[in-house]
Amino acid sequence: MSPSESLALDSYLLEDERAQFSGNPPLTATIASTDPNVSAIIRVQESIDFYLQPIPENLWENKVTLQSMQHFGMYNSGTWVSRVSPTPLLFVVPQQDILTATDMALAAYEQALEPKELILLPGNHTSAFWDLFIPASDSATQWFRKHLMGVSNTA
């Protein structure tokens, strides 16, 4: 992004924030679309398949606030991961993730201090939310029971 494009985006986001303070709803963008005429944030096929799958009506919308995208763009876990300790840290990492790159997630895991745990899943970015939801959520539930509730797996 050029400096002038960056300034224009900052100005646009500031206008959105001011409008929200005045009671207007936040501006949103489409998350995923196959339509080239629709401005979408994600054009990766695995994400399109996930976000455009048939879902019950009114469960969620295929959109995100611009403010959320701004926050996402500023997020960098690698900067802070070594400073989280001694808070327990769980990494659920898909082996073929191209959106949250697997190698970067594994590098962050290596930088993290104990206590930490890694759940390495086969699949892509959306696998933990879709076809591998049960094993991913079961592993996460066990971890939360252990670290947040002090309960070992009894099931």
C-alpha positions in Angstrom: 0.0 0.0 0.0 1.4 3.4 -1.0 1.7 6.2 1.6 -1.2 8.1 0.0 -3.4 4.9 0.0 -2.5 4.4 3.7 -3.5 7.9 4.6 -6.8 7.6 2.7 -7.6 4.4 4.5 -6.7 5.9 7.9 -9.0 8.9 7.1 -11.8 6.5 6.0 -11.4 4.5 9.2 -11.4 7.7 11.3 -14.7 8.8 9.6 -16.2 5.4 10.4 -15.2 5.8 14.1 -16.6 9.3 14.3 -19.9 8.1 12.8 -20.1 5.2 15.3 -19.6 7.7 18.2 -22.6 9.6 16.7 -24.7 6.4 16.9 -24.3 5.1 13.3 -23.6 1.4 12.7 -20.1 0.4 11.9 -19.1 0.1 8.2 -18.6 -3.5 7.1 -17.0 -5.4 4.3 -17.8 -8.8 2.7 -15.6 -11.5 4.1 -15.6 -14.0 1.1 -17.1 -14.0 -2.3 -16.7 -15.7 -5.7 -18.2 -12.7 -7.5 -15.4 -10.6 -9.0 -17.7 -7.6 -8.8 -18.0 -7.8 -5.0 -15.2 -6.3 -3.0 -14.2 -9.2 -0.6 -11.5 -9.5 1.9 -10.8 -13.2 1.3 -10.4 -14.9 -2.1 -8.8 -18.1 -1.0 -10.9 -21.1 -2.1 -10.8 -23.0 1.2 -12.2 -19.9 3.0 -14.8 -19.2 0.3 -16.0 -22.8 0.8 -16.2 -22.3 4.6 -17.8 -18.8 4.6 -20.3 -19.6 1.8 -21.4 -23.0 3.1 -25.2 -23.4 3.7 -26.0 -22.2 7.2 -29.2 -21.7 9.2 -30.8 -18.3 8.5 -29.8 -15.5 10.8 -26.9 -17.5 12.3 -24.3 -15.1 11.0 -23.6 -12.8 8.1 -20.7 -12.9 5.6 -19.3 -9.6 6.7 -16.9 -8.0 9.1 -16.5 -4.5 10.5 -13.8 -2.4 9.0 -12.6 -1.7 12.6 -12.1 -5.5 13.1 -10.1 -5.6 10.0 -8.0 -2.7 11.2 -7.3 -4.5 14.5 -6.5 -7.7 12.6 -3.9 -5.9 10.5 -2.2 -4.6 13.6 -2.1 -8.0 15.4 1.3 -9.6 15.6 1.5 -12.5 18.1 5.2 -13.0 17.5 5.9 -9.7 19.2 4.2 -10.7 22.5 4.3 -14.5 22.7 7.4 -14.7 24.9 5.9 -12.2 27.3 2.7 -14.2 28.1 4.4 -16.6 30.5 3.5 -17.9 33.1 -0.1 -17.8 31.6 -0.8 -21.2 30.0 -0.9 -20.9 26.2 -2.6 -23.2 23.8 -1.7 -23.3 20.0 -4.1 -25.0 17.7 -2.2 -25.1 14.4 -3.4 -26.6 11.1 -0.6 -28.2 9.1 -1.6 -26.6 5.7 -2.7 -23.2 6.9 -2.0 -20.5 4.3 -4.0 -17.7 6.0 -2.3 -17.9 9.4 0.8 -19.4 8.0 1.7 -22.7 9.7 5.4 -22.0 9.8 4.8 -18.7 11.5 2.5 -20.2 14.1 5.1 -22.9 14.8 7.8 -20.3 15.1 5.7 -18.4 17.6 5.1 -21.6 19.6 8.8 -22.2 19.8 9.3 -18.6 21.2 6.6 -19.1 23.8 7.6 -20.0 27.3 6.1 -22.7 29.4 3.4 -23.7 30.2 2.4 -24.2 26.6 0.8 -26.9 24.5 0.6 -27.5 20.7 -2.3 -29.2 19.0 -1.2 -29.9 15.4 -4.1 -30.7 13.1 -4.2 -32.0 9.6 -6.0 -29.7 7.3 -6.2 -26.0 6.5 -7.2 -22.8 8.2 -10.9 -23.6 8.6 -10.5 -27.3 9.4 -10.7 -26.7 13.2 -14.1 -25.0 12.6 -15.5 -27.5 10.2 -14.4 -31.0 9.4 -12.0 -31.3 12.5 -14.2 -29.4 14.9 -14.8 -32.4 17.2 -11.1 -33.4 17.8 -10.0 -29.7 17.9 -12.8 -28.7 20.4 -12.3 -31.8 22.5 -8.5 -31.1 22.8 -9.2 -27.5 23.6 -11.8 -28.4 26.2 -9.4 -30.7 28.0 -6.8 -28.0 28.0 -9.2 -25.4 29.4 -10.3 -27.8 32.1 -6.7 -28.5 33.1 -5.5 -24.8 33.1 -8.6 -22.8 33.9 -10.5 -25.1 36.2 -7.7 -27.2 37.6 -9.6 -30.4 36.5 -7.9 -33.2 34.8 -9.7 -35.1 32.0 -12.2 -37.5 33.6 -14.3 -38.3 30.6 
